[in-house]
Amino acid sequence: MSGVLLAVETATEACSVGLWVEGETRVRHEVAPREHARLSGRFIEALLAESGLTASAIDAIAVGRGPGSFTGVRIAISLVQGLALSLDRPVIPVSTLAVLGQGGLRRHEGVEAALVAIDARMGQVYWGAFARDPDTGLALAATDEAVLDPARVSAEAIRPQDAVAVGTGWGAHGAALQVALGSGCAITEPEALPHAEDLLALARPRFEAGDAVDAAEALPVYLRDQVASKPRPR
């Protein structure tokens, strides 16, 4: 596959921007919770300059669409929408939970699944379970993503003993999550944050397949707002 793919992920404490150019990946990644708006634009400019490119060379833009920090998600979506509109380029929205899951699978080739929990505050987690695709090695969703009390999470058919636990939710609510799942995980990474390298890995096959949307259709996913308007299950 050829082309130039930009990736922006700012839904958590990390500001992570990546550029994929003809098979080569460059990334700028910094943990700076209050600096996303300032850093993300600078990172894009730096990566383009290093690659000897201008923004017009970008073919598509991948964005971490949440869930995560409301402000962080909005920063990435707004930046990407504006850039995509100005360049008339498509956008590939990717779940931030999937990006975290992909990172766990990338770092630990011996595990076949990732159980991802981002601390959502208010005693809850943003939750998603992901299995490794046997053909591509990429993270595939095994459950719907949701915002849940830790005691209500489920891994479906995934055995925690075969999975890597990824995300800040494991640091904040690890004991409760283990009780809900009935077991601890093979590996736990409670400080892991989403990385643009993994966003690019998930976005590239979709880029190749033409699975993208117009800038106006690249919408944030907050989960908490979406479930707040629904009646609680009885």
PyMOL commands that set and color helices and strands:
alter all, ss='L'
color gray80, all
select helices_A, chain A and resi 36-50+55-57+70-87+96-107+150-152+160-162+168-181+196-209+215-217+224-228
alter helices_A, ss='H'
color red, helices_A
select strands_A, chain A and resi 4-9+14-21+24-31+60-64+91-94+113-119+125-132+139-141+146-148+163-166+187-189
alter strands_A, ss='S'
color yellow, strands_A
deselect
rebuild
show_as cartoon
